[in-house]
Amino acid sequence: MEESKKIAVIKENHLFSKVYGKGKSFVSKALAVYVLKNYNKSETLVGFTVSKSRGNAVKRNLIRRRIREAYRTLYPFVKKGYLIVIVARGSCERYSSTVLCDQLHDILKRASLMTD
């Protein structure tokens, strides 16, 4: 396992739209993940989104931090060269970060993005 590197994030709206439009989706009870092969770069870029219907800014940021922490623990084992968007679904705020980590691991495994 390599030393913890900073996670490269998607910041441009056109990349989010590209992943939503052309990518494949995988869902669980708390998360939806959209995946698209990144032909421009060799690194994996990830974006985290939480809808305004999930609550006020404080709740949305709490959910986003939990999802980001779940991804951070799996980051060394994720294949390189993909665009990934992780979306919080309706029941996401009820789950702890360990449950979110388990669900995210299952989704990434179904999407064939885990190296282990």
Secondary structure as GFF3:
##gff-version 3
##sequence-region A 1 116
A	DSSP	alpha_helix	13	22	.	.	.	ID=ss1
A	DSSP	beta_strand	24	27	.	.	.	ID=ss2
A	DSSP	beta_strand	31	37	.	.	.	ID=ss3
A	DSSP	beta_strand	45	49	.	.	.	ID=ss4
A	DSSP	three_ten_helix	52	54	.	.	.	ID=ss5
A	DSSP	alpha_helix	57	74	.	.	.	ID=ss6
A	DSSP	three_ten_helix	75	77	.	.	.	ID=ss7
A	DSSP	beta_strand	82	88	.	.	.	ID=ss8
A	DSSP	three_ten_helix	92	94	.	.	.	ID=ss9
A	DSSP	alpha_helix	97	110	.	.	.	ID=ss10
###
